[in-house]
Amino acid sequence: DGIPEIKSGDSLSTLIENNTELIDGDIVIIASTVVSKSEGRAANLSDFNPSLYAKSIATKLEKITGKPKDARFAQAILDESSEIILDNPFILSRMSFGHICVNAGIDRSNILSHDILLLPSDPSKSAAQLKSQFSSNVSVIITDTCGRPFRYGQSGVAIGWAGISPQRDWRGKSD
């Protein structure tokens, strides 16, 4: 409550601290869309000039789905990805920070002033920067929504973190 629609340049740490009582040891979990908006990662499809590969992907996906596909959106995915794992029946890509997701995690639904919202380019760096801006000693996790197989629900997945270990080493320990 009390946090407005986020715009490019907004200070997330200030907005959160002004609306939440944080204490040392808290973990602040922030949706990637919020971080992306504050970092100015919104774009318009007109910013992307589709390559032959992007046009080929769009054509393939149109044939599979029976719905028109925008080659500029395919180009945005290509530009944001370090590797394309699948280009049909959907686009599955690896991001430069290691996350594997559909459509390079590009959001088309949570943005008001642009066509698309790109994931933070380095979510762990973003988390570290946010952590350093809080007055309390908190950890920060940046999440993204990932679909489950056959569109049966959604899961939140950590894509960036600071101040907290993302995993435990269980080698040599009993299950």
N, C-alpha and C positions, 0 to 999 in steps of 0.2 A: 504494500500500500504506500502511496505517496511518491512512487517513482514514475516519472513521466515517460512518454515515448522517447526512446534514446535517439540522439542525432550525432552525426559526425563531430568529434571533438569533445563530446560530453565526458566529464570525469566520473567514471563508474564508481571509483572508491569514495568520492565525496557524496554522490547520490545514495550509495548504500549506507555509508556511515551516518548520514543525516536522517535516515529512515529505519535504522536497525541498531540495536545495542549489541556491539561486538565486544568479546573479551578474548584475551590471549588464549590460544588453543582452539578457537573456533575454526571451522572449515567453511569457507564461502564458496558456494557452487553457483556458477553463472552460465546461462545458456549461451552457446556460441553466437546466436543471432544478435544478442545484446552486445557482445564484444565486437562483432563485425560492424554493427551500426556505429559504435563509438569510434572505431578505427577507420571509418570511411570506406568500407569494403562493398558498398552498394554500387551497382553498375547498370547500364542500359545495354540492351542487346545491340543497339546501333554502334556500340563501342567495339564490336567484334566483327572482323572481316573473315568469313568462313573460307577455310582451305578446301582443297579437293577432298581430303579425308573427312572433314566435317560434313561436307555435302553428301559424301557417300554414306556416312553414318545416318544422317537424317533420312536419306532415301530408303535405306534398309529398314529403319525403324518405322517409317510410314507404311511400308509393305507389310510389316509384321502386325502393327496396331490398327491399320486402316484409318489413322488420324494424321493430319498434317504435322510435320515436325520442322522446327526452325533450325536451319544449319548454323545460325549465329549462336544458338544455345549450345549446340554440339561443339562449336569452336571455343566457347567459354569453358566448357568441361575440359577440352584438350589443353587449353592454356593454363588451367588450374592444376592439372594432373602431372605427376612425374612418370606415370605409366598407365596405359589403358589395358586392363586385364581382359575385359569383354567389351565388344562394341555392339552386340546384339544377343539376345532379344532386348537388352537394356544396356546402359553404359556403366560398367563397373571400373573404378579407377583407384589408383594408389596416389595418395597425396605426398608431397615432399616431406612431410613430418611423419609418414608411415601409416596413417589412417587409410583404410580401404573402405570405400563407400560408393553408393550409386550416385551418378551425376555429379561427382566431385563435391558432394555435399551442398551444392548450390540450392538456395532456397528461393522459391518464387511466390511464397504465400505470406511472409512476415515482413513485407516492406511496402511502404506507402508511396515514396517519391521516385522509385526506380523500378526497373524490370526484375532485377535479380539481386540476391545478396550472397556474396562469396564467403566461405569460411575464413577465419583469421589465417593469415599466411604462416604464422608460427605460433600455434596456441600455447605451447609451454613458455615461450618468450613473453607472450601477452599475460599469462598467469603470473610470471615472475615480476613483470612491471606492475601489475595490479597489487600483488603482495607487498611490494616495496612502498606503495602509496598509502596503505592502510596504517592508521596510527596504532592499532593493536597488532600483536604478533599472531597473525592468522595464516592459514594455508588457503590456497585458491585452486579450485578445479573448474575447468571449462568443459562443458558437455555439448554433445551433439545428439540429435535424435536419429536413431537408426531403425529402419524397418525390420520386421521379423519375416521369416520365410512365408510366402504366399499372402503377404500383407496382413498377417494375423497379429495385430498389435504393434506397438512401438517400444523401444528400449532407449534409455538414456545411457550414453557411453562417454567416458572421460577421454577427451582428445588432447588436453593440455593440463598441466598441474605445476604447482610450486609449493614447497614447504611440506610436502607429503610424498611418501614413496608410493608409486602406483602398484607395487606388487611386493609380495614376500617371497623370500627364497626358502622353499620347503624341502630342498634336496637334503637327503639323509635323515629326515624326520618322518615319524609315523603319520599315516593318514587318519 
